[in-house]
Amino acid sequence: MTSIAPPIVELGRAADWSPLPLSIRDARRAAAPLRARGGPGCPAPPRARPCRPPAADGPPCSPPAA
């Protein structure tokens, strides 16, 4: 039998958290140490795309970073 669980619970199981997070807020708090140590499972923060003349059918470029 396959267990069906929300992604937050699956993340908690994979990270061996106890108790398992019941909300996004709980999961973010529990994940702080994981993000601090980094590693292959931690995504890099998003970066703005460089501006270039927009193509006729392409999306506008990201605003410049401050």
N, C-alpha and C positions, 0 to 999 in steps of 0.2 A: 504494500500500500504506500502510495506517495504522499508525503506530508506537504500541505499547501500552507504557506505562511507569507505574511507581508514582507517586502524587501528589508524593512528595518529589522525584523526578527531574524531573517537570514543573515544579515550583516552581524548582528549580535552573536548569533551562533558561531559564525566563522571567526569572530574575534574573541570567543570564549568569555563574553561579558555575562556577569551575573549580578543583579537580575537583568533580564533582557529588556531593552528599551521599548517603551510603549508609545513613544512619540518621536517626532523628528528632533525636537528640542533635547529630549533625553539622549538620543543617539549622538547629536552634535557634542554634547557635554562629554559623553563617554569617549568620543573619537578624538578629543583634543590631544591626548598623549600620542595617539597613532600619527596624527598629522605632524606633531612636533618632531618625531623621530624620522619622518619621511619614509621613503622606500618606493618600491615599484607599484604598490597599491594606492599611492597617494597621487591624485592628479595635480598637475601644475596649475597655478592660477591662470585664469583666462587672460590672453593678451589682445590688445586692440590690433585689428588688421591695418596694415599701412595704407595710407590714402593714395589713391591714384585716380586718374580721370574715370568716372563711372562709365561702364559699358551701357549701351542702349537698353539691354535687357537684364543687367546685373543689379544687385542691391547697392545702396550707397555705402561708402566707406565708413569705418568707425571714427568717432570724433577723436581729435588728438588727445593724448594722455597729458594730464596736468603735472 
